[in-house]
Amino acid sequence: MTRAYSTLCVYTSDWIYLTTNIYPDLKYFNGKVSFHFPLTETIINSISDFNTGKKIEANKFTITIKSLKSQIFQMKECKGNEW
């Protein structure tokens, strides 16, 4: 079993995706959508950069956040309509 990094934070997930080009697996559980990445040294370094305030291009960050949030809303809508 491979180890994974998971978070509920869309901003952290966005950062990891933009700096590593590894797209998260989204999972829905109990009304929440979580983001999962393989736990590698690249991911750990990316999280460290995020926590220390490294800079990134704002428009790319914003566009990707909108895309991830759209997927969250779609997952919640689909799961919320299941009986």
PDB file as gemmi writes it, atoms N, CA and C in Angstrom:
CRYST1    1.000    1.000    1.000  90.00  90.00  90.00 P 1                      
ATOM      1  N   MET A   1       0.835  -1.174   0.000  1.00  0.00           N  
ATOM      2  CA  MET A   1       0.000   0.000   0.000  1.00  0.00           C  
ATOM      3  C   MET A   1       0.888   1.248   0.000  1.00  0.00           C  
ATOM      4  N   THR A   2       0.613   2.160  -0.913  1.00  0.00           N  
ATOM      5  CA  THR A   2       1.419   3.370  -0.997  1.00  0.00           C  
ATOM      6  C   THR A   2       0.887   4.417  -0.023  1.00  0.00           C  
ATOM      7  N   ARG A   3       1.783   5.187   0.502  1.00  0.00           N  
ATOM      8  CA  ARG A   3       1.394   6.247   1.418  1.00  0.00           C  
ATOM      9  C   ARG A   3       0.915   7.443   0.623  1.00  0.00           C  
ATOM     10  N   ALA A   4      -0.007   8.185   1.211  1.00  0.00           N  
ATOM     11  CA  ALA A   4      -0.589   9.326   0.508  1.00  0.00           C  
ATOM     12  C   ALA A   4      -0.680  10.526   1.432  1.00  0.00           C  
ATOM     13  N   TYR A   5      -0.673  11.688   0.819  1.00  0.00           N  
ATOM     14  CA  TYR A   5      -0.930  12.937   1.531  1.00  0.00           C  
ATOM     15  C   TYR A   5      -2.353  13.336   1.164  1.00  0.00           C  
ATOM     16  N   SER A   6      -3.183  13.583   2.168  1.00  0.00           N  
ATOM     17  CA  SER A   6      -4.555  14.001   1.883  1.00  0.00           C  
ATOM     18  C   SER A   6      -4.857  15.287   2.646  1.00  0.00           C  
ATOM     19  N   THR A   7      -5.713  16.101   2.048  1.00  0.00           N  
ATOM     20  CA  THR A   7      -6.092  17.368   2.645  1.00  0.00           C  
ATOM     21  C   THR A   7      -7.486  17.756   2.163  1.00  0.00           C  
ATOM     22  N   LEU A   8      -8.137  18.582   2.955  1.00  0.00           N  
ATOM     23  CA  LEU A   8      -9.419  19.156   2.555  1.00  0.00           C  
ATOM     24  C   LEU A   8      -9.227  20.542   1.956  1.00  0.00           C  
ATOM     25  N   CYS A   9      -8.003  21.053   2.001  1.00  0.00           N  
ATOM     26  CA  CYS A   9      -7.708  22.430   1.586  1.00  0.00           C  
ATOM     27  C   CYS A   9      -7.497  22.540   0.076  1.00  0.00           C  
ATOM     28  N   VAL A  10      -8.381  23.279  -0.571  1.00  0.00           N  
ATOM     29  CA  VAL A  10      -8.281  23.459  -2.017  1.00  0.00           C  
ATOM     30  C   VAL A  10      -7.046  24.291  -2.375  1.00  0.00           C  
ATOM     31  N   TYR A  11      -6.641  25.197  -1.512  1.00  0.00           N  
ATOM     32  CA  TYR A  11      -5.493  26.057  -1.795  1.00  0.00           C  
ATOM     33  C   TYR A  11      -4.178  25.262  -1.773  1.00  0.00           C  
ATOM     34  N   THR A  12      -4.025  24.403  -0.785  1.00  0.00           N  
ATOM     35  CA  THR A  12      -2.833  23.554  -0.724  1.00  0.00           C  
ATOM     36  C   THR A  12      -2.792  22.610  -1.919  1.00  0.00           C  
ATOM     37  N   SER A  13      -3.940  22.027  -2.243  1.00  0.00           N  
ATOM     38  CA  SER A  13      -4.016  21.110  -3.388  1.00  0.00           C  
ATOM     39  C   SER A  13      -3.673  21.819  -4.683  1.00  0.00           C  
ATOM     40  N   ASP A  14      -4.178  23.025  -4.824  1.00  0.00           N  
ATOM     41  CA  ASP A  14      -3.888  23.841  -6.003  1.00  0.00           C  
ATOM     42  C   ASP A  14      -2.384  24.082  -6.114  1.00  0.00           C  
ATOM     43  N   TRP A  15      -1.777  24.474  -5.028  1.00  0.00           N  
ATOM     44  CA  TRP A  15      -0.330  24.735  -5.001  1.00  0.00           C  
ATOM     45  C   TRP A  15       0.454  23.486  -5.406  1.00  0.00           C  
ATOM     46  N   ILE A  16       0.103  22.356  -4.795  1.00  0.00           N  
ATOM     47  CA  ILE A  16       0.822  21.118  -5.096  1.00  0.00           C  
ATOM     48  C   ILE A  16       0.698  20.787  -6.579  1.00  0.00           C  
ATOM     49  N   TYR A  17      -0.507  20.898  -7.112  1.00  0.00           N  
ATOM     50  CA  TYR A  17      -0.712  20.598  -8.529  1.00  0.00           C  
ATOM     51  C   TYR A  17       0.137  21.519  -9.418  1.00  0.00           C  
ATOM     52  N   LEU A  18       0.112  22.811  -9.141  1.00  0.00           N  
ATOM     53  CA  LEU A  18       0.839  23.765  -9.983  1.00  0.00           C  
ATOM     54  C   LEU A  18       2.358  23.609  -9.896  1.00  0.00           C  
ATOM     55  N   THR A  19       2.857  23.204  -8.742  1.00  0.00           N  
ATOM     56  CA  THR A  19       4.307  23.106  -8.584  1.00  0.00           C  
ATOM     57  C   THR A  19       4.868  21.723  -8.907  1.00  0.00           C  
ATOM     58  N   THR A  20       4.010  20.699  -8.945  1.00  0.00           N  
ATOM     59  CA  THR A  20       4.503  19.347  -9.225  1.00  0.00           C  
ATOM     60  C   THR A  20       3.906  18.745 -10.494  1.00  0.00           C  
ATOM     61  N   ASN A  21       2.827  19.336 -10.975  1.00  0.00           N  
ATOM     62  CA  ASN A  21       2.089  18.819 -12.126  1.00  0.00           C  
ATOM     63  C   ASN A  21       1.481  17.434 -11.851  1.00  0.00           C  
ATOM     64  N   ILE A  22       1.232  17.151 -10.572  1.00  0.00           N  
ATOM     65  CA  ILE A  22       0.560  15.917 -10.159  1.00  0.00           C  
ATOM     66  C   ILE A  22      -0.857  16.284  -9.744  1.00  0.00           C  
ATOM     67  N   TYR A  23      -1.842  15.794 -10.495  1.00  0.00           N  
ATOM     68  CA  TYR A  23      -3.236  16.137 -10.222  1.00  0.00           C  
ATOM     69  C   TYR A  23      -3.766  15.262  -9.086  1.00  0.00           C  
ATOM     70  N   PRO A  24      -4.511  15.844  -8.158  1.00  0.00           N  
ATOM     71  CA  PRO A  24      -4.991  15.059  -7.014  1.00  0.00           C  
ATOM     72  C   PRO A  24      -6.132  14.117  -7.390  1.00  0.00           C  
ATOM     73  N   ASP A  25      -6.242  13.038  -6.636  1.00  0.00           N  
ATOM     74  CA  ASP A  25      -7.434  12.195  -6.690  1.00  0.00           C  
ATOM     75  C   ASP A  25      -8.433  12.815  -5.729  1.00  0.00           C  
ATOM     76  N   LEU A  26      -9.640  13.049  -6.191  1.00  0.00           N  
ATOM     77  CA  LEU A  26     -10.681  13.614  -5.343  1.00  0.00           C  
ATOM     78  C   LEU A  26     -11.561  12.482  -4.835  1.00  0.00           C  
ATOM     79  N   LYS A  27     -11.832  12.504  -3.533  1.00  0.00           N  
ATOM     80  CA  LYS A  27     -12.677  11.474  -2.929  1.00  0.00           C  
ATOM     81  C   LYS A  27     -13.757  12.145  -2.091  1.00  0.00           C  
ATOM     82  N   TYR A  28     -14.965  11.615  -2.203  1.00  0.00           N  
ATOM     83  CA  TYR A  28     -16.114  12.150  -1.481  1.00  0.00           C  
ATOM     84  C   TYR A  28     -16.426  11.226  -0.312  1.00  0.00           C  
ATOM     85  N   PHE A  29     -16.557  11.816   0.898  1.00  0.00           N  
ATOM     86  CA  PHE A  29     -16.896  11.035   2.077  1.00  0.00           C  
ATOM     87  C   PHE A  29     -17.602  11.922   3.094  1.00  0.00           C  
ATOM     88  N   ASN A  30     -18.759  11.500   3.535  1.00  0.00           N  
ATOM     89  CA  ASN A  30     -19.541  12.225   4.556  1.00  0.00           C  
ATOM     90  C   ASN A  30     -19.755  13.692   4.218  1.00  0.00           C  
ATOM     91  N   GLY A  31     -20.069  13.971   2.977  1.00  0.00           N  
ATOM     92  CA  GLY A  31     -20.377  15.336   2.577  1.00  0.00           C  
ATOM     93  C   GLY A  31     -19.177  16.226   2.305  1.00  0.00           C  
ATOM     94  N   LYS A  32     -17.974  15.657   2.366  1.00  0.00           N  
ATOM     95  CA  LYS A  32     -16.764  16.448   2.115  1.00  0.00           C  
ATOM     96  C   LYS A  32     -15.955  15.803   0.997  1.00  0.00           C  
ATOM     97  N   VAL A  33     -15.271  16.653   0.255  1.00  0.00           N  
ATOM     98  CA  VAL A  33     -14.386  16.176  -0.804  1.00  0.00           C  
ATOM     99  C   VAL A  33     -12.952  16.409  -0.350  1.00  0.00           C  
ATOM    100  N   SER A  34     -12.152  15.355  -0.399  1.00  0.00           N  
ATOM    101  CA  SER A  34     -10.749  15.476  -0.004  1.00  0.00           C  
ATOM    102  C   SER A  34      -9.856  15.242  -1.218  1.00  0.00           C  
ATOM    103  N   PHE A  35      -8.660  15.797  -1.134  1.00  0.00           N  
ATOM    104  CA  PHE A  35      -7.667  15.707  -2.201  1.00  0.00           C  
ATOM    105  C   PHE A  35      -6.549  14.779  -1.743  1.00  0.00           C  
ATOM    106  N   HIS A  36      -6.149  13.855  -2.620  1.00  0.00           N  
ATOM    107  CA  HIS A  36      -5.136  12.865  -2.260  1.00  0.00           C  
ATOM    108  C   HIS A  36      -4.010  12.872  -3.285  1.00  0.00           C  
ATOM    109  N   PHE A  37      -2.788  12.918  -2.763  1.00  0.00           N  
ATOM    110  CA  PHE A  37      -1.569  12.887  -3.582  1.00  0.00           C  
ATOM    111  C   PHE A  37      -0.680  11.752  -3.081  1.00  0.00           C  
ATOM    112  N   PRO A  38       0.111  11.145  -3.965  1.00  0.00           N  
ATOM    113  CA  PRO A  38       1.079  10.158  -3.481  1.00  0.00           C  
ATOM    114  C   PRO A  38       2.122  10.878  -2.619  1.00  0.00           C  
ATOM    115  N   LEU A  39       2.484  10.263  -1.524  1.00  0.00           N  
ATOM    116  CA  LEU A  39       3.443  10.906  -0.619  1.00  0.00           C  
ATOM    117  C   LEU A  39       4.857  10.639  -1.113  1.00  0.00           C  
ATOM    118  N   THR A  40       5.380  11.614  -1.851  1.00  0.00           N  
ATOM    119  CA  THR A  40       6.735  11.521  -2.389  1.00  0.00           C  
ATOM    120  C   THR A  40       7.535  12.722  -1.896  1.00  0.00           C  
ATOM    121  N   GLU A  41       8.817  12.680  -2.132  1.00  0.00           N  
ATOM    122  CA  GLU A  41       9.676  13.798  -1.734  1.00  0.00           C  
ATOM    123  C   GLU A  41       9.278  15.080  -2.469  1.00  0.00           C  
ATOM    124  N   THR A  42       8.839  14.955  -3.713  1.00  0.00           N  
ATOM    125  CA  THR A  42       8.394  16.107  -4.502  1.00  0.00           C  
ATOM    126  C   THR A  42       7.187  16.772  -3.845  1.00  0.00           C  
ATOM    127  N   ILE A  43       6.252  15.974  -3.392  1.00  0.00           N  
ATOM    128  CA  ILE A  43       5.054  16.507  -2.726  1.00  0.00           C  
ATOM    129  C   ILE A  43       5.439  17.169  -1.405  1.00  0.00           C  
ATOM    130  N   ILE A  44       6.298  16.536  -0.652  1.00  0.00           N  
ATOM    131  CA  ILE A  44       6.741  17.093   0.637  1.00  0.00           C  
ATOM    132  C   ILE A  44       7.438  18.436   0.427  1.00  0.00           C  
ATOM    133  N   ASN A  45       8.295  18.528  -0.584  1.00  0.00           N  
ATOM    134  CA  ASN A  45       8.982  19.792  -0.878  1.00  0.00           C  
ATOM    135  C   ASN A  45       7.984  20.867  -1.308  1.00  0.00           C  
ATOM    136  N   SER A  46       6.993  20.481  -2.073  1.00  0.00           N  
ATOM    137  CA  SER A  46       5.971  21.432  -2.515  1.00  0.00           C  
ATOM    138  C   SER A  46       5.177  21.981  -1.329  1.00  0.00           C  
ATOM    139  N   ILE A  47       4.801  21.101  -0.408  1.00  0.00           N  
ATOM    140  CA  ILE A  47       4.069  21.526   0.789  1.00  0.00           C  
ATOM    141  C   ILE A  47       4.930  22.479   1.625  1.00  0.00           C  
ATOM    142  N   SER A  48       6.203  22.173   1.730  1.00  0.00           N  
ATOM    143  CA  SER A  48       7.129  23.028   2.465  1.00  0.00           C  
ATOM    144  C   SER A  48       7.210  24.414   1.830  1.00  0.00           C  
ATOM    145  N   ASP A  49       7.294  24.463   0.500  1.00  0.00           N  
ATOM    146  CA  ASP A  49       7.323  25.754  -0.201  1.00  0.00           C  
ATOM    147  C   ASP A  49       6.038  26.542   0.051  1.00  0.00           C  
ATOM    148  N   PHE A  50       4.903  25.849   0.031  1.00  0.00           N  
ATOM    149  CA  PHE A  50       3.616  26.497   0.289  1.00  0.00           C  
ATOM    150  C   PHE A  50       3.590  27.105   1.692  1.00  0.00           C  
ATOM    151  N   ASN A  51       4.054  26.343   2.670  1.00  0.00           N  
ATOM    152  CA  ASN A  51       4.022  26.795   4.063  1.00  0.00           C  
ATOM    153  C   ASN A  51       5.001  27.922   4.352  1.00  0.00           C  
ATOM    154  N   THR A  52       6.048  28.058   3.539  1.00  0.00           N  
ATOM    155  CA  THR A  52       7.017  29.127   3.776  1.00  0.00           C  
ATOM    156  C   THR A  52       6.728  30.376   2.943  1.00  0.00           C  
ATOM    157  N   GLY A  53       5.659  30.338   2.141  1.00  0.00           N  
ATOM    158  CA  GLY A  53       5.244  31.537   1.422  1.00  0.00           C  
ATOM    159  C   GLY A  53       5.941  31.788   0.105  1.00  0.00           C  
ATOM    160  N   LYS A  54       6.435  30.740  -0.521  1.00  0.00           N  
ATOM    161  CA  LYS A  54       7.050  30.903  -1.835  1.00  0.00           C  
ATOM    162  C   LYS A  54       6.015  31.469  -2.808  1.00  0.00           C  
ATOM    163  N   LYS A  55       6.462  32.255  -3.754  1.00  0.00           N  
ATOM    164  CA  LYS A  55       5.540  32.943  -4.674  1.00  0.00           C  
ATOM    165  C   LYS A  55       5.213  32.072  -5.891  1.00  0.00           C  
ATOM    166  N   ILE A  56       4.010  32.335  -6.430  1.00  0.00           N  
ATOM    167  CA  ILE A  56       3.537  31.638  -7.619  1.00  0.00           C  
ATOM    168  C   ILE A  56       2.694  32.625  -8.419  1.00  0.00           C  
ATOM    169  N   GLU A  57       2.546  32.390  -9.691  1.00  0.00           N  
ATOM    170  CA  GLU A  57       1.783  33.292 -10.549  1.00  0.00           C  
ATOM    171  C   GLU A  57       0.304  33.284 -10.134  1.00  0.00           C  
ATOM    172  N   ALA A  58      -0.221  34.455  -9.819  1.00  0.00           N  
ATOM    173  CA  ALA A  58      -1.564  34.574  -9.246  1.00  0.00           C  
ATOM    174  C   ALA A  58      -2.666  34.105 -10.184  1.00  0.00           C  
ATOM    175  N   ASN A  59      -2.573  34.437 -11.462  1.00  0.00           N  
ATOM    176  CA  ASN A  59      -3.680  34.061 -12.354  1.00  0.00           C  
ATOM    177  C   ASN A  59      -3.757  32.547 -12.543  1.00  0.00           C  
ATOM    178  N   LYS A  60      -2.626  31.846 -12.587  1.00  0.00           N  
ATOM    179  CA  LYS A  60      -2.651  30.390 -12.675  1.00  0.00           C  
ATOM    180  C   LYS A  60      -3.260  29.789 -11.414  1.00  0.00           C  
ATOM    181  N   PHE A  61      -2.887  30.343 -10.266  1.00  0.00           N  
ATOM    182  CA  PHE A  61      -3.396  29.873  -8.980  1.00  0.00           C  
ATOM    183  C   PHE A  61      -4.917  30.027  -8.933  1.00  0.00           C  
ATOM    184  N   THR A  62      -5.408  31.186  -9.356  1.00  0.00           N  
ATOM    185  CA  THR A  62      -6.844  31.477  -9.325  1.00  0.00           C  
ATOM    186  C   THR A  62      -7.620  30.570 -10.275  1.00  0.00           C  
ATOM    187  N   ILE A  63      -7.130  30.404 -11.473  1.00  0.00           N  
ATOM    188  CA  ILE A  63      -7.825  29.570 -12.465  1.00  0.00           C  
ATOM    189  C   ILE A  63      -7.917  28.124 -11.988  1.00  0.00           C  
ATOM    190  N   THR A  64      -6.839  27.610 -11.422  1.00  0.00           N  
ATOM    191  CA  THR A  64      -6.845  26.232 -10.949  1.00  0.00           C  
ATOM    192  C   THR A  64      -7.761  26.061  -9.745  1.00  0.00           C  
ATOM    193  N   ILE A  65      -7.807  27.047  -8.856  1.00  0.00           N  
ATOM    194  CA  ILE A  65      -8.728  26.979  -7.720  1.00  0.00           C  
ATOM    195  C   ILE A  65     -10.165  26.892  -8.218  1.00  0.00           C  
ATOM    196  N   LYS A  66     -10.507  27.706  -9.193  1.00  0.00           N  
ATOM    197  CA  LYS A  66     -11.869  27.671  -9.745  1.00  0.00           C  
ATOM    198  C   LYS A  66     -12.187  26.299 -10.322  1.00  0.00           C  
ATOM    199  N   SER A  67     -11.227  25.699 -11.001  1.00  0.00           N  
ATOM    200  CA  SER A  67     -11.432  24.377 -11.576  1.00  0.00           C  
ATOM    201  C   SER A  67     -11.638  23.321 -10.489  1.00  0.00           C  
ATOM    202  N   LEU A  68     -10.804  23.342  -9.454  1.00  0.00           N  
ATOM    203  CA  LEU A  68     -10.940  22.371  -8.369  1.00  0.00           C  
ATOM    204  C   LEU A  68     -12.260  22.556  -7.617  1.00  0.00           C  
ATOM    205  N   LYS A  69     -12.628  23.809  -7.356  1.00  0.00           N  
ATOM    206  CA  LYS A  69     -13.893  24.057  -6.657  1.00  0.00           C  
ATOM    207  C   LYS A  69     -15.084  23.599  -7.491  1.00  0.00           C  
ATOM    208  N   SER A  70     -14.997  23.769  -8.788  1.00  0.00           N  
ATOM    209  CA  SER A  70     -16.062  23.305  -9.671  1.00  0.00           C  
ATOM    210  C   SER A  70     -16.221  21.789  -9.549  1.00  0.00           C  
ATOM    211  N   GLN A  71     -15.110  21.080  -9.499  1.00  0.00           N  
ATOM    212  CA  GLN A  71     -15.170  19.630  -9.337  1.00  0.00           C  
ATOM    213  C   GLN A  71     -15.751  19.234  -7.985  1.00  0.00           C  
ATOM    214  N   ILE A  72     -15.409  19.997  -6.941  1.00  0.00           N  
ATOM    215  CA  ILE A  72     -15.972  19.743  -5.615  1.00  0.00           C  
ATOM    216  C   ILE A  72     -17.489  19.878  -5.661  1.00  0.00           C  
ATOM    217  N   PHE A  73     -17.977  20.964  -6.225  1.00  0.00           N  
ATOM    218  CA  PHE A  73     -19.417  21.194  -6.292  1.00  0.00           C  
ATOM    219  C   PHE A  73     -20.120  20.124  -7.115  1.00  0.00           C  
ATOM    220  N   GLN A  74     -19.501  19.684  -8.207  1.00  0.00           N  
ATOM    221  CA  GLN A  74     -20.087  18.634  -9.029  1.00  0.00           C  
ATOM    222  C   GLN A  74     -20.180  17.321  -8.259  1.00  0.00           C  
ATOM    223  N   MET A  75     -19.142  16.980  -7.526  1.00  0.00           N  
ATOM    224  CA  MET A  75     -19.152  15.739  -6.744  1.00  0.00           C  
ATOM    225  C   MET A  75     -20.218  15.797  -5.660  1.00  0.00           C  
ATOM    226  N   LYS A  76     -20.304  16.930  -4.967  1.00  0.00           N  
ATOM    227  CA  LYS A  76     -21.299  17.071  -3.909  1.00  0.00           C  
ATOM    228  C   LYS A  76     -22.717  17.006  -4.467  1.00  0.00           C  
ATOM    229  N   GLU A  77     -22.907  17.625  -5.616  1.00  0.00           N  
ATOM    230  CA  GLU A  77     -24.232  17.627  -6.237  1.00  0.00           C  
ATOM    231  C   GLU A  77     -24.633  16.213  -6.645  1.00  0.00           C  
ATOM    232  N   CYS A  78     -23.726  15.496  -7.258  1.00  0.00           N  
ATOM    233  CA  CYS A  78     -24.009  14.117  -7.690  1.00  0.00           C  
ATOM    234  C   CYS A  78     -24.266  13.214  -6.497  1.00  0.00           C  
ATOM    235  N   LYS A  79     -23.439  13.298  -5.482  1.00  0.00           N  
ATOM    236  CA  LYS A  79     -23.590  12.437  -4.310  1.00  0.00           C  
ATOM    237  C   LYS A  79     -24.800  12.846  -3.481  1.00  0.00           C  
ATOM    238  N   GLY A  80     -25.105  14.133  -3.457  1.00  0.00           N  
ATOM    239  CA  GLY A  80     -26.248  14.606  -2.683  1.00  0.00           C  
ATOM    240  C   GLY A  80     -27.578  14.188  -3.272  1.00  0.00           C  
ATOM    241  N   ASN A  81     -27.608  13.896  -4.583  1.00  0.00           N  
ATOM    242  CA  ASN A  81     -28.836  13.505  -5.244  1.00  0.00           C  
ATOM    243  C   ASN A  81     -29.066  11.992  -5.211  1.00  0.00           C  
ATOM    244  N   GLU A  82     -28.078  11.238  -4.730  1.00  0.00           N  
ATOM    245  CA  GLU A  82     -28.246   9.780  -4.644  1.00  0.00           C  
ATOM    246  C   GLU A  82     -29.061   9.454  -3.398  1.00  0.00           C  
ATOM    247  N   TRP A  83     -29.907   8.467  -3.526  1.00  0.00           N  
ATOM    248  CA  TRP A  83     -30.737   8.059  -2.377  1.00  0.00           C  
ATOM    249  C   TRP A  83     -30.252   6.765  -1.886  1.00  0.00           C  
TER     250      TRP A  83                                                      
END                                                                             
